[in-house]
Amino acid sequence: MSEVVPVAGPPALDQQHARPHDGWLAHHFDDLDQQHAAAELGMWLFLVTEFMFFGGLFTAYMVYHGWYGQDFATGSHTMHLVLGTINTAVLLTSSFSMAVAVHAAAQGHRTMLIAMLLATITLGAVFLGIKAYEYHAKFVEGLVPFIANSQFEMHANVGLETFLNLYFLMTGVHAAHMVIGIAILGTLVGAALRHRLPIQRSVLVHNVGLYWHFVDLVWVYLFPFFYLVTG
């Protein structure tokens, strides 16, 4: 009688996953490049939803501007152009510091990474401080339609009121995104200080950079929409 030789089957699932992996590599990815590509794709998909959200707000603005063009121009004259211009410069500078931080993370320059993240946080805080001052000025001037005792109770102007409502809505949502971004940047600083952001995890900084650049891009459109309106 011939001897039966057992046929080796495919390796068990546990054995398949037992191959050596980098300490920062999740078990369901083959290598770090694949993991980074998946993470970046996820961030882009998230940003697409953000584009759609702000796209709806910008569409509403364009529709109302078509209806109340002259009133929107009047509303634009109530904006503090100098402060808006300064804030634009601040955000564009923060985009530069964020880009340097992304490069530093990819090169493994921890000190530069921390410095640039802190610089971006500082610039973001300056932006929010200036915006808070503008909001306060609007309150003092009685140009906040949804708050009692505003000028709009005495002489309603639908077009101007719509303009200011959109201003507070759209810049307020943008400011909320800034606050979230600053909080995430603070988390990255903490991770870098604990040596938890090596080159293998630079995709985290890269993705936060994409988010930050998106927020800056939104402001690039908000600035002319509210500060540079003509009839």
Secondary structure, 3 states (H helix, E strand, C coil): CCCCCCCCCCCCHHHHCCCCCCCCCCCCCCCHHHHHHHHHHHHHHHHHHHHHHHHHHHHHHHHHHHHCHHHHHHHHCCCCHHHHHHHHHHHHHHHHHHHHHHHHHHHCCHHHHHHHHHHHHHHHHHHHHHHHHHHHHHHHCCCCCCCCCCHHHCCCCHHHHHHHHHHHHHHHHHHHHHHHHHHHHHHHHHHHHCCCCCHHHHHHHHHHHHHHHHHHHHHHHHHHHHHCCCC
